[in-house]
Amino acid sequence: MSSRRGRITDEEINELISKLQALLPESSRRRTASRSSASKLLKETCGYIKSLHQEVDDLSDRLSELMSTLDDASPQAEIIRSLLR
């Protein structure tokens, strides 16, 4: 980052935008690939992060439901617990 405290250069911003864009899934990269603004990219990224949070919540709920149907001593429950370690 810039040697001046709290200041960032345009070059550094462009580099960070490129790195951020590379983290988005392919479909989002196609939408934002045409030299879009940093603002649009940040909005896309926030939306993607929100969708990831929702997906994690949904998977957690499904796992909780699954675990509640299994006997704690069952081999299936032990496999699931070992995967979560």
PDB file of N, CA, C and O in Angstrom:
ATOM      1  N   MET A   1       0.825  -1.180   0.000  1.00  0.00           N
ATOM      2  CA  MET A   1       0.000   0.000   0.000  1.00  0.00           C
ATOM      3  C   MET A   1       0.872   1.247   0.000  1.00  0.00           C
ATOM      4  O   MET A   1       2.093   1.170   0.135  1.00  0.00           O
ATOM      5  N   SER A   2       0.249   2.352  -0.148  1.00  0.00           N
ATOM      6  CA  SER A   2       0.958   3.611  -0.255  1.00  0.00           C
ATOM      7  C   SER A   2       1.743   3.900   1.017  1.00  0.00           C
ATOM      8  O   SER A   2       1.324   3.555   2.121  1.00  0.00           O
ATOM      9  N   SER A   3       2.884   4.538   0.835  1.00  0.00           N
ATOM     10  CA  SER A   3       3.699   4.862   1.995  1.00  0.00           C
ATOM     11  C   SER A   3       3.081   6.003   2.800  1.00  0.00           C
ATOM     12  O   SER A   3       3.362   6.148   3.990  1.00  0.00           O
ATOM     13  N   ARG A   4       2.245   6.808   2.157  1.00  0.00           N
ATOM     14  CA  ARG A   4       1.565   7.872   2.895  1.00  0.00           C
ATOM     15  C   ARG A   4       0.426   7.263   3.692  1.00  0.00           C
ATOM     16  O   ARG A   4      -0.386   6.504   3.163  1.00  0.00           O
ATOM     17  N   ARG A   5       0.380   7.595   4.934  1.00  0.00           N
ATOM     18  CA  ARG A   5      -0.592   6.997   5.849  1.00  0.00           C
ATOM     19  C   ARG A   5      -2.031   7.326   5.405  1.00  0.00           C
ATOM     20  O   ARG A   5      -2.392   8.492   5.247  1.00  0.00           O
ATOM     21  N   GLY A   6      -2.838   6.276   5.210  1.00  0.00           N
ATOM     22  CA  GLY A   6      -4.237   6.460   4.886  1.00  0.00           C
ATOM     23  C   GLY A   6      -4.521   6.802   3.435  1.00  0.00           C
ATOM     24  O   GLY A   6      -5.686   6.944   3.063  1.00  0.00           O
ATOM     25  N   ARG A   7      -3.522   6.936   2.622  1.00  0.00           N
ATOM     26  CA  ARG A   7      -3.715   7.280   1.210  1.00  0.00           C
ATOM     27  C   ARG A   7      -3.425   6.066   0.361  1.00  0.00           C
ATOM     28  O   ARG A   7      -2.522   5.285   0.659  1.00  0.00           O
ATOM     29  N   ILE A   8      -4.192   5.913  -0.694  1.00  0.00           N
ATOM     30  CA  ILE A   8      -3.988   4.794  -1.605  1.00  0.00           C
ATOM     31  C   ILE A   8      -3.989   5.353  -3.020  1.00  0.00           C
ATOM     32  O   ILE A   8      -4.784   6.235  -3.345  1.00  0.00           O
ATOM     33  N   THR A   9      -3.117   4.851  -3.843  1.00  0.00           N
ATOM     34  CA  THR A   9      -2.999   5.368  -5.210  1.00  0.00           C
ATOM     35  C   THR A   9      -4.047   4.724  -6.115  1.00  0.00           C
ATOM     36  O   THR A   9      -4.625   3.689  -5.783  1.00  0.00           O
ATOM     37  N   ASP A  10      -4.276   5.354  -7.257  1.00  0.00           N
ATOM     38  CA  ASP A  10      -5.193   4.785  -8.245  1.00  0.00           C
ATOM     39  C   ASP A  10      -4.705   3.416  -8.712  1.00  0.00           C
ATOM     40  O   ASP A  10      -5.503   2.509  -8.949  1.00  0.00           O
ATOM     41  N   GLU A  11      -3.404   3.279  -8.839  1.00  0.00           N
ATOM     42  CA  GLU A  11      -2.838   1.995  -9.255  1.00  0.00           C
ATOM     43  C   GLU A  11      -3.141   0.905  -8.230  1.00  0.00           C
ATOM     44  O   GLU A  11      -3.480  -0.222  -8.592  1.00  0.00           O
ATOM     45  N   GLU A  12      -3.016   1.248  -6.957  1.00  0.00           N
ATOM     46  CA  GLU A  12      -3.319   0.278  -5.904  1.00  0.00           C
ATOM     47  C   GLU A  12      -4.809  -0.081  -5.902  1.00  0.00           C
ATOM     48  O   GLU A  12      -5.173  -1.239  -5.699  1.00  0.00           O
ATOM     49  N   ILE A  13      -5.652   0.902  -6.124  1.00  0.00           N
ATOM     50  CA  ILE A  13      -7.089   0.643  -6.203  1.00  0.00           C
ATOM     51  C   ILE A  13      -7.392  -0.290  -7.364  1.00  0.00           C
ATOM     52  O   ILE A  13      -8.151  -1.246  -7.208  1.00  0.00           O
ATOM     53  N   ASN A  14      -6.815  -0.028  -8.511  1.00  0.00           N
ATOM     54  CA  ASN A  14      -7.038  -0.879  -9.680  1.00  0.00           C
ATOM     55  C   ASN A  14      -6.561  -2.303  -9.427  1.00  0.00           C
ATOM     56  O   ASN A  14      -7.208  -3.260  -9.853  1.00  0.00           O
ATOM     57  N   GLU A  15      -5.437  -2.448  -8.740  1.00  0.00           N
ATOM     58  CA  GLU A  15      -4.914  -3.772  -8.414  1.00  0.00           C
ATOM     59  C   GLU A  15      -5.859  -4.508  -7.462  1.00  0.00           C
ATOM     60  O   GLU A  15      -6.128  -5.696  -7.638  1.00  0.00           O
ATOM     61  N   LEU A  16      -6.357  -3.796  -6.462  1.00  0.00           N
ATOM     62  CA  LEU A  16      -7.296  -4.405  -5.516  1.00  0.00           C
ATOM     63  C   LEU A  16      -8.610  -4.787  -6.196  1.00  0.00           C
ATOM     64  O   LEU A  16      -9.191  -5.826  -5.884  1.00  0.00           O
ATOM     65  N   ILE A  17      -9.072  -3.963  -7.111  1.00  0.00           N
ATOM     66  CA  ILE A  17     -10.301  -4.262  -7.853  1.00  0.00           C
ATOM     67  C   ILE A  17     -10.101  -5.520  -8.688  1.00  0.00           C
ATOM     68  O   ILE A  17     -10.984  -6.376  -8.742  1.00  0.00           O
ATOM     69  N   SER A  18      -8.961  -5.636  -9.331  1.00  0.00           N
ATOM     70  CA  SER A  18      -8.673  -6.832 -10.127  1.00  0.00           C
ATOM     71  C   SER A  18      -8.637  -8.083  -9.263  1.00  0.00           C
ATOM     72  O   SER A  18      -9.162  -9.128  -9.649  1.00  0.00           O
ATOM     73  N   LYS A  19      -8.016  -7.976  -8.095  1.00  0.00           N
ATOM     74  CA  LYS A  19      -7.948  -9.117  -7.184  1.00  0.00           C
ATOM     75  C   LYS A  19      -9.343  -9.494  -6.691  1.00  0.00           C
ATOM     76  O   LYS A  19      -9.681 -10.675  -6.608  1.00  0.00           O
ATOM     77  N   LEU A  20     -10.144  -8.492  -6.367  1.00  0.00           N
ATOM     78  CA  LEU A  20     -11.504  -8.745  -5.901  1.00  0.00           C
ATOM     79  C   LEU A  20     -12.337  -9.390  -6.993  1.00  0.00           C
ATOM     80  O   LEU A  20     -13.084 -10.334  -6.736  1.00  0.00           O
ATOM     81  N   GLN A  21     -12.212  -8.889  -8.199  1.00  0.00           N
ATOM     82  CA  GLN A  21     -12.960  -9.432  -9.326  1.00  0.00           C
ATOM     83  C   GLN A  21     -12.592 -10.897  -9.579  1.00  0.00           C
ATOM     84  O   GLN A  21     -13.448 -11.694  -9.965  1.00  0.00           O
ATOM     85  N   ALA A  22     -11.341 -11.247  -9.367  1.00  0.00           N
ATOM     86  CA  ALA A  22     -10.892 -12.626  -9.575  1.00  0.00           C
ATOM     87  C   ALA A  22     -11.507 -13.581  -8.556  1.00  0.00           C
ATOM     88  O   ALA A  22     -11.574 -14.785  -8.802  1.00  0.00           O
ATOM     89  N   LEU A  23     -11.952 -13.063  -7.422  1.00  0.00           N
ATOM     90  CA  LEU A  23     -12.560 -13.903  -6.391  1.00  0.00           C
ATOM     91  C   LEU A  23     -14.030 -14.205  -6.650  1.00  0.00           C
ATOM     92  O   LEU A  23     -14.595 -15.127  -6.060  1.00  0.00           O
ATOM     93  N   LEU A  24     -14.644 -13.431  -7.529  1.00  0.00           N
ATOM     94  CA  LEU A  24     -16.067 -13.635  -7.827  1.00  0.00           C
ATOM     95  C   LEU A  24     -16.248 -14.848  -8.729  1.00  0.00           C
ATOM     96  O   LEU A  24     -15.346 -15.204  -9.487  1.00  0.00           O
ATOM     97  N   PRO A  25     -17.421 -15.483  -8.646  1.00  0.00           N
ATOM     98  CA  PRO A  25     -17.670 -16.612  -9.549  1.00  0.00           C
ATOM     99  C   PRO A  25     -17.683 -16.153 -10.999  1.00  0.00           C
ATOM    100  O   PRO A  25     -17.845 -14.966 -11.284  1.00  0.00           O
ATOM    101  N   GLU A  26     -17.513 -17.091 -11.898  1.00  0.00           N
ATOM    102  CA  GLU A  26     -17.403 -16.791 -13.331  1.00  0.00           C
ATOM    103  C   GLU A  26     -18.566 -15.938 -13.842  1.00  0.00           C
ATOM    104  O   GLU A  26     -18.342 -15.002 -14.610  1.00  0.00           O
ATOM    105  N   SER A  27     -19.789 -16.237 -13.438  1.00  0.00           N
ATOM    106  CA  SER A  27     -20.947 -15.483 -13.939  1.00  0.00           C
ATOM    107  C   SER A  27     -20.878 -14.014 -13.545  1.00  0.00           C
ATOM    108  O   SER A  27     -21.242 -13.144 -14.336  1.00  0.00           O
ATOM    109  N   SER A  28     -20.415 -13.732 -12.333  1.00  0.00           N
ATOM    110  CA  SER A  28     -20.276 -12.340 -11.906  1.00  0.00           C
ATOM    111  C   SER A  28     -19.134 -11.653 -12.631  1.00  0.00           C
ATOM    112  O   SER A  28     -19.212 -10.465 -12.945  1.00  0.00           O
ATOM    113  N   ARG A  29     -18.069 -12.406 -12.894  1.00  0.00           N
ATOM    114  CA  ARG A  29     -16.934 -11.816 -13.608  1.00  0.00           C
ATOM    115  C   ARG A  29     -17.338 -11.393 -15.008  1.00  0.00           C
ATOM    116  O   ARG A  29     -16.892 -10.355 -15.498  1.00  0.00           O
ATOM    117  N   ARG A  30     -18.180 -12.189 -15.658  1.00  0.00           N
ATOM    118  CA  ARG A  30     -18.623 -11.820 -17.015  1.00  0.00           C
ATOM    119  C   ARG A  30     -19.438 -10.542 -16.984  1.00  0.00           C
ATOM    120  O   ARG A  30     -19.304  -9.691 -17.863  1.00  0.00           O
ATOM    121  N   ARG A  31     -20.294 -10.404 -15.957  1.00  0.00           N
ATOM    122  CA  ARG A  31     -21.137  -9.207 -15.857  1.00  0.00           C
ATOM    123  C   ARG A  31     -20.308  -7.959 -15.583  1.00  0.00           C
ATOM    124  O   ARG A  31     -20.648  -6.872 -16.051  1.00  0.00           O
ATOM    125  N   THR A  32     -19.219  -8.107 -14.825  1.00  0.00           N
ATOM    126  CA  THR A  32     -18.447  -6.933 -14.425  1.00  0.00           C
ATOM    127  C   THR A  32     -17.166  -6.752 -15.235  1.00  0.00           C
ATOM    128  O   THR A  32     -16.388  -5.836 -14.969  1.00  0.00           O
ATOM    129  N   ALA A  33     -16.946  -7.612 -16.212  1.00  0.00           N
ATOM    130  CA  ALA A  33     -15.673  -7.602 -16.944  1.00  0.00           C
ATOM    131  C   ALA A  33     -15.489  -6.374 -17.830  1.00  0.00           C
ATOM    132  O   ALA A  33     -14.355  -5.996 -18.122  1.00  0.00           O
ATOM    133  N   SER A  34     -16.541  -5.766 -18.250  1.00  0.00           N
ATOM    134  CA  SER A  34     -16.424  -4.677 -19.212  1.00  0.00           C
ATOM    135  C   SER A  34     -16.072  -3.350 -18.537  1.00  0.00           C
ATOM    136  O   SER A  34     -16.841  -2.390 -18.584  1.00  0.00           O
ATOM    137  N   ARG A  35     -14.910  -3.319 -17.917  1.00  0.00           N
ATOM    138  CA  ARG A  35     -14.377  -2.090 -17.313  1.00  0.00           C
ATOM    139  C   ARG A  35     -15.418  -1.372 -16.464  1.00  0.00           C
ATOM    140  O   ARG A  35     -15.548  -0.149 -16.530  1.00  0.00           O
ATOM    141  N   SER A  36     -16.148  -2.129 -15.677  1.00  0.00           N
ATOM    142  CA  SER A  36     -17.174  -1.526 -14.847  1.00  0.00           C
ATOM    143  C   SER A  36     -16.540  -0.753 -13.702  1.00  0.00           C
ATOM    144  O   SER A  36     -15.351  -0.886 -13.416  1.00  0.00           O
ATOM    145  N   SER A  37     -17.349   0.040 -13.073  1.00  0.00           N
ATOM    146  CA  SER A  37     -16.851   0.881 -12.000  1.00  0.00           C
ATOM    147  C   SER A  37     -16.567   0.061 -10.744  1.00  0.00           C
ATOM    148  O   SER A  37     -17.084  -1.041 -10.559  1.00  0.00           O
ATOM    149  N   ALA A  38     -15.750   0.622  -9.914  1.00  0.00           N
ATOM    150  CA  ALA A  38     -15.441  -0.023  -8.636  1.00  0.00           C
ATOM    151  C   ALA A  38     -16.708  -0.156  -7.807  1.00  0.00           C
ATOM    152  O   ALA A  38     -16.881  -1.140  -7.088  1.00  0.00           O
ATOM    153  N   SER A  39     -17.585   0.820  -7.903  1.00  0.00           N
ATOM    154  CA  SER A  39     -18.840   0.786  -7.164  1.00  0.00           C
ATOM    155  C   SER A  39     -19.688  -0.411  -7.569  1.00  0.00           C
ATOM    156  O   SER A  39     -20.242  -1.101  -6.713  1.00  0.00           O
ATOM    157  N   LYS A  40     -19.789  -0.659  -8.868  1.00  0.00           N
ATOM    158  CA  LYS A  40     -20.576  -1.796  -9.349  1.00  0.00           C
ATOM    159  C   LYS A  40     -19.953  -3.104  -8.894  1.00  0.00           C
ATOM    160  O   LYS A  40     -20.662  -4.026  -8.491  1.00  0.00           O
ATOM    161  N   LEU A  41     -18.642  -3.188  -8.955  1.00  0.00           N
ATOM    162  CA  LEU A  41     -17.946  -4.398  -8.526  1.00  0.00           C
ATOM    163  C   LEU A  41     -18.167  -4.639  -7.038  1.00  0.00           C
ATOM    164  O   LEU A  41     -18.389  -5.776  -6.624  1.00  0.00           O
ATOM    165  N   LEU A  42     -18.108  -3.588  -6.233  1.00  0.00           N
ATOM    166  CA  LEU A  42     -18.337  -3.739  -4.798  1.00  0.00           C
ATOM    167  C   LEU A  42     -19.769  -4.195  -4.513  1.00  0.00           C
ATOM    168  O   LEU A  42     -19.993  -5.017  -3.625  1.00  0.00           O
ATOM    169  N   LYS A  43     -20.741  -3.661  -5.265  1.00  0.00           N
ATOM    170  CA  LYS A  43     -22.129  -4.093  -5.096  1.00  0.00           C
ATOM    171  C   LYS A  43     -22.278  -5.564  -5.453  1.00  0.00           C
ATOM    172  O   LYS A  43     -22.952  -6.310  -4.743  1.00  0.00           O
ATOM    173  N   GLU A  44     -21.652  -5.988  -6.550  1.00  0.00           N
ATOM    174  CA  GLU A  44     -21.682  -7.399  -6.956  1.00  0.00           C
ATOM    175  C   GLU A  44     -21.058  -8.273  -5.872  1.00  0.00           C
ATOM    176  O   GLU A  44     -21.584  -9.336  -5.542  1.00  0.00           O
ATOM    177  N   THR A  45     -19.940  -7.820  -5.325  1.00  0.00           N
ATOM    178  CA  THR A  45     -19.242  -8.584  -4.305  1.00  0.00           C
ATOM    179  C   THR A  45     -20.085  -8.702  -3.036  1.00  0.00           C
ATOM    180  O   THR A  45     -20.165  -9.774  -2.436  1.00  0.00           O
ATOM    181  N   CYS A  46     -20.704  -7.613  -2.637  1.00  0.00           N
ATOM    182  CA  CYS A  46     -21.572  -7.646  -1.446  1.00  0.00           C
ATOM    183  C   CYS A  46     -22.734  -8.615  -1.660  1.00  0.00           C
ATOM    184  O   CYS A  46     -23.079  -9.380  -0.759  1.00  0.00           O
ATOM    185  N   GLY A  47     -23.333  -8.587  -2.835  1.00  0.00           N
ATOM    186  CA  GLY A  47     -24.415  -9.514  -3.151  1.00  0.00           C
ATOM    187  C   GLY A  47     -23.944 -10.955  -3.102  1.00  0.00           C
ATOM    188  O   GLY A  47     -24.649 -11.830  -2.601  1.00  0.00           O
ATOM    189  N   TYR A  48     -22.758 -11.198  -3.620  1.00  0.00           N
ATOM    190  CA  TYR A  48     -22.190 -12.550  -3.610  1.00  0.00           C
ATOM    191  C   TYR A  48     -21.927 -13.020  -2.180  1.00  0.00           C
ATOM    192  O   TYR A  48     -22.218 -14.166  -1.836  1.00  0.00           O
ATOM    193  N   ILE A  49     -21.382 -12.142  -1.357  1.00  0.00           N
ATOM    194  CA  ILE A  49     -21.111 -12.494   0.042  1.00  0.00           C
ATOM    195  C   ILE A  49     -22.424 -12.789   0.771  1.00  0.00           C
ATOM    196  O   ILE A  49     -22.501 -13.739   1.549  1.00  0.00           O
ATOM    197  N   LYS A  50     -23.453 -11.979   0.522  1.00  0.00           N
ATOM    198  CA  LYS A  50     -24.756 -12.234   1.135  1.00  0.00           C
ATOM    199  C   LYS A  50     -25.303 -13.589   0.710  1.00  0.00           C
ATOM    200  O   LYS A  50     -25.856 -14.320   1.532  1.00  0.00           O
ATOM    201  N   SER A  51     -25.154 -13.929  -0.567  1.00  0.00           N
ATOM    202  CA  SER A  51     -25.653 -15.224  -1.037  1.00  0.00           C
ATOM    203  C   SER A  51     -24.865 -16.373  -0.410  1.00  0.00           C
ATOM    204  O   SER A  51     -25.433 -17.425  -0.117  1.00  0.00           O
ATOM    205  N   LEU A  52     -23.565 -16.179  -0.203  1.00  0.00           N
ATOM    206  CA  LEU A  52     -22.763 -17.205   0.468  1.00  0.00           C
ATOM    207  C   LEU A  52     -23.214 -17.392   1.914  1.00  0.00           C
ATOM    208  O   LEU A  52     -23.307 -18.519   2.400  1.00  0.00           O
ATOM    209  N   HIS A  53     -23.495 -16.281   2.600  1.00  0.00           N
ATOM    210  CA  HIS A  53     -23.991 -16.376   3.978  1.00  0.00           C
ATOM    211  C   HIS A  53     -25.311 -17.144   4.020  1.00  0.00           C
ATOM    212  O   HIS A  53     -25.517 -17.988   4.891  1.00  0.00           O
ATOM    213  N   GLN A  54     -26.196 -16.848   3.081  1.00  0.00           N
ATOM    214  CA  GLN A  54     -27.485 -17.543   3.036  1.00  0.00           C
ATOM    215  C   GLN A  54     -27.296 -19.030   2.764  1.00  0.00           C
ATOM    216  O   GLN A  54     -27.969 -19.870   3.362  1.00  0.00           O
ATOM    217  N   GLU A  55     -26.381 -19.347   1.862  1.00  0.00           N
ATOM    218  CA  GLU A  55     -26.104 -20.743   1.549  1.00  0.00           C
ATOM    219  C   GLU A  55     -25.555 -21.488   2.764  1.00  0.00           C
ATOM    220  O   GLU A  55     -25.942 -22.628   3.020  1.00  0.00           O
ATOM    221  N   VAL A  56     -24.664 -20.856   3.505  1.00  0.00           N
ATOM    222  CA  VAL A  56     -24.123 -21.461   4.723  1.00  0.00           C
ATOM    223  C   VAL A  56     -25.241 -21.682   5.746  1.00  0.00           C
ATOM    224  O   VAL A  56     -25.317 -22.740   6.370  1.00  0.00           O
ATOM    225  N   ASP A  57     -26.103 -20.684   5.912  1.00  0.00           N
ATOM    226  CA  ASP A  57     -27.222 -20.831   6.846  1.00  0.00           C
ATOM    227  C   ASP A  57     -28.137 -21.977   6.439  1.00  0.00           C
ATOM    228  O   ASP A  57     -28.551 -22.777   7.278  1.00  0.00           O
ATOM    229  N   ASP A  58     -28.450 -22.055   5.156  1.00  0.00           N
ATOM    230  CA  ASP A  58     -29.313 -23.129   4.654  1.00  0.00           C
ATOM    231  C   ASP A  58     -28.678 -24.499   4.875  1.00  0.00           C
ATOM    232  O   ASP A  58     -29.348 -25.430   5.322  1.00  0.00           O
ATOM    233  N   LEU A  59     -27.402 -24.622   4.566  1.00  0.00           N
ATOM    234  CA  LEU A  59     -26.708 -25.895   4.759  1.00  0.00           C
ATOM    235  C   LEU A  59     -26.633 -26.271   6.240  1.00  0.00           C
ATOM    236  O   LEU A  59     -26.761 -27.441   6.600  1.00  0.00           O
ATOM    237  N   SER A  60     -26.428 -25.277   7.081  1.00  0.00           N
ATOM    238  CA  SER A  60     -26.389 -25.523   8.516  1.00  0.00           C
ATOM    239  C   SER A  60     -27.742 -26.030   9.008  1.00  0.00           C
ATOM    240  O   SER A  60     -27.805 -26.964   9.807  1.00  0.00           O
ATOM    241  N   ASP A  61     -28.816 -25.416   8.534  1.00  0.00           N
ATOM    242  CA  ASP A  61     -30.164 -25.862   8.903  1.00  0.00           C
ATOM    243  C   ASP A  61     -30.413 -27.287   8.436  1.00  0.00           C
ATOM    244  O   ASP A  61     -30.952 -28.105   9.182  1.00  0.00           O
ATOM    245  N   ARG A  62     -30.022 -27.583   7.203  1.00  0.00           N
ATOM    246  CA  ARG A  62     -30.208 -28.942   6.667  1.00  0.00           C
ATOM    247  C   ARG A  62     -29.412 -29.961   7.464  1.00  0.00           C
ATOM    248  O   ARG A  62     -29.898 -31.058   7.739  1.00  0.00           O
ATOM    249  N   LEU A  63     -28.190 -29.599   7.834  1.00  0.00           N
ATOM    250  CA  LEU A  63     -27.359 -30.503   8.619  1.00  0.00           C
ATOM    251  C   LEU A  63     -27.975 -30.728   9.999  1.00  0.00           C
ATOM    252  O   LEU A  63     -27.983 -31.855  10.493  1.00  0.00           O
ATOM    253  N   SER A  64     -28.479 -29.692  10.611  1.00  0.00           N
ATOM    254  CA  SER A  64     -29.122 -29.830  11.921  1.00  0.00           C
ATOM    255  C   SER A  64     -30.329 -30.750  11.836  1.00  0.00           C
ATOM    256  O   SER A  64     -30.537 -31.591  12.710  1.00  0.00           O
ATOM    257  N   GLU A  65     -31.125 -30.589  10.782  1.00  0.00           N
ATOM    258  CA  GLU A  65     -32.278 -31.460  10.581  1.00  0.00           C
ATOM    259  C   GLU A  65     -31.836 -32.915  10.403  1.00  0.00           C
ATOM    260  O   GLU A  65     -32.425 -33.828  10.982  1.00  0.00           O
ATOM    261  N   LEU A  66     -30.809 -33.114   9.609  1.00  0.00           N
ATOM    262  CA  LEU A  66     -30.301 -34.459   9.378  1.00  0.00           C
ATOM    263  C   LEU A  66     -29.802 -35.083  10.675  1.00  0.00           C
ATOM    264  O   LEU A  66     -30.123 -36.231  10.985  1.00  0.00           O
ATOM    265  N   MET A  67     -29.016 -34.320  11.428  1.00  0.00           N
ATOM    266  CA  MET A  67     -28.465 -34.851  12.675  1.00  0.00           C
ATOM    267  C   MET A  67     -29.564 -35.173  13.678  1.00  0.00           C
ATOM    268  O   MET A  67     -29.418 -36.106  14.467  1.00  0.00           O
ATOM    269  N   SER A  68     -30.651 -34.428  13.666  1.00  0.00           N
ATOM    270  CA  SER A  68     -31.738 -34.696  14.617  1.00  0.00           C
ATOM    271  C   SER A  68     -32.477 -35.991  14.292  1.00  0.00           C
ATOM    272  O   SER A  68     -33.153 -36.552  15.155  1.00  0.00           O
ATOM    273  N   THR A  69     -32.355 -36.467  13.062  1.00  0.00           N
ATOM    274  CA  THR A  69     -33.024 -37.715  12.681  1.00  0.00           C
ATOM    275  C   THR A  69     -32.151 -38.939  12.906  1.00  0.00           C
ATOM    276  O   THR A  69     -32.637 -40.067  12.833  1.00  0.00           O
ATOM    277  N   LEU A  70     -30.874 -38.732  13.178  1.00  0.00           N
ATOM    278  CA  LEU A  70     -29.953 -39.852  13.354  1.00  0.00           C
ATOM    279  C   LEU A  70     -29.773 -40.194  14.827  1.00  0.00           C
ATOM    280  O   LEU A  70     -29.834 -39.324  15.696  1.00  0.00           O
ATOM    281  N   ASP A  71     -29.555 -41.449  15.083  1.00  0.00           N
ATOM    282  CA  ASP A  71     -29.160 -41.896  16.415  1.00  0.00           C
ATOM    283  C   ASP A  71     -27.724 -41.421  16.639  1.00  0.00           C
ATOM    284  O   ASP A  71     -26.864 -41.623  15.782  1.00  0.00           O
ATOM    285  N   ASP A  72     -27.463 -40.796  17.778  1.00  0.00           N
ATOM    286  CA  ASP A  72     -26.124 -40.258  18.055  1.00  0.00           C
ATOM    287  C   ASP A  72     -25.028 -41.312  17.977  1.00  0.00           C
ATOM    288  O   ASP A  72     -23.877 -40.996  17.679  1.00  0.00           O
ATOM    289  N   ALA A  73     -25.381 -42.550  18.241  1.00  0.00           N
ATOM    290  CA  ALA A  73     -24.380 -43.615  18.237  1.00  0.00           C
ATOM    291  C   ALA A  73     -24.266 -44.313  16.884  1.00  0.00           C
ATOM    292  O   ALA A  73     -23.488 -45.255  16.733  1.00  0.00           O
ATOM    293  N   SER A  74     -25.033 -43.858  15.912  1.00  0.00           N
ATOM    294  CA  SER A  74     -25.027 -44.532  14.607  1.00  0.00           C
ATOM    295  C   SER A  74     -23.732 -44.246  13.851  1.00  0.00           C
ATOM    296  O   SER A  74     -23.092 -43.216  14.064  1.00  0.00           O
ATOM    297  N   PRO A  75     -23.358 -45.163  12.971  1.00  0.00           N
ATOM    298  CA  PRO A  75     -22.157 -44.927  12.147  1.00  0.00           C
ATOM    299  C   PRO A  75     -22.290 -43.678  11.272  1.00  0.00           C
ATOM    300  O   PRO A  75     -21.307 -42.972  11.046  1.00  0.00           O
ATOM    301  N   GLN A  76     -23.497 -43.405  10.782  1.00  0.00           N
ATOM    302  CA  GLN A  76     -23.706 -42.217   9.944  1.00  0.00           C
ATOM    303  C   GLN A  76     -23.457 -40.930  10.735  1.00  0.00           C
ATOM    304  O   GLN A  76     -22.841 -39.992  10.229  1.00  0.00           O
ATOM    305  N   ALA A  77     -23.938 -40.896  11.967  1.00  0.00           N
ATOM    306  CA  ALA A  77     -23.719 -39.709  12.806  1.00  0.00           C
ATOM    307  C   ALA A  77     -22.230 -39.527  13.093  1.00  0.00           C
ATOM    308  O   ALA A  77     -21.727 -38.404  13.100  1.00  0.00           O
ATOM    309  N   GLU A  78     -21.539 -40.622  13.327  1.00  0.00           N
ATOM    310  CA  GLU A  78     -20.096 -40.542  13.595  1.00  0.00           C
ATOM    311  C   GLU A  78     -19.346 -40.041  12.359  1.00  0.00           C
ATOM    312  O   GLU A  78     -18.413 -39.247  12.482  1.00  0.00           O
ATOM    313  N   ILE A  79     -19.741 -40.493  11.190  1.00  0.00           N
ATOM    314  CA  ILE A  79     -19.104 -40.016   9.950  1.00  0.00           C
ATOM    315  C   ILE A  79     -19.300 -38.523   9.791  1.00  0.00           C
ATOM    316  O   ILE A  79     -18.360 -37.799   9.465  1.00  0.00           O
ATOM    317  N   ILE A  80     -20.522 -38.060  10.020  1.00  0.00           N
ATOM    318  CA  ILE A  80     -20.804 -36.632   9.892  1.00  0.00           C
ATOM    319  C   ILE A  80     -19.990 -35.841  10.902  1.00  0.00           C
ATOM    320  O   ILE A  80     -19.405 -34.814  10.559  1.00  0.00           O
ATOM    321  N   ARG A  81     -19.948 -36.309  12.145  1.00  0.00           N
ATOM    322  CA  ARG A  81     -19.145 -35.604  13.171  1.00  0.00           C
ATOM    323  C   ARG A  81     -17.667 -35.569  12.783  1.00  0.00           C
ATOM    324  O   ARG A  81     -16.999 -34.555  12.986  1.00  0.00           O
ATOM    325  N   SER A  82     -17.160 -36.652  12.233  1.00  0.00           N
ATOM    326  CA  SER A  82     -15.738 -36.667  11.854  1.00  0.00           C
ATOM    327  C   SER A  82     -15.457 -35.702  10.695  1.00  0.00           C
ATOM    328  O   SER A  82     -14.371 -35.127  10.618  1.00  0.00           O
ATOM    329  N   LEU A  83     -16.415 -35.527   9.811  1.00  0.00           N
ATOM    330  CA  LEU A  83     -16.244 -34.584   8.699  1.00  0.00           C
ATOM    331  C   LEU A  83     -16.260 -33.136   9.179  1.00  0.00           C
ATOM    332  O   LEU A  83     -15.665 -32.262   8.550  1.00  0.00           O
ATOM    333  N   LEU A  84     -16.933 -32.890  10.278  1.00  0.00           N
ATOM    334  CA  LEU A  84     -17.053 -31.528  10.800  1.00  0.00           C
ATOM    335  C   LEU A  84     -15.879 -31.123  11.694  1.00  0.00           C
ATOM    336  O   LEU A  84     -15.768 -29.964  12.095  1.00  0.00           O
ATOM    337  N   ARG A  85     -15.015 -32.074  11.998  1.00  0.00           N
ATOM    338  CA  ARG A  85     -13.859 -31.758  12.861  1.00  0.00           C
ATOM    339  C   ARG A  85     -12.798 -31.060  12.083  1.00  0.00           C
ATOM    340  O   ARG A  85     -11.753 -30.715  12.635  1.00  0.00           O
TER     341      ARG A  85
END
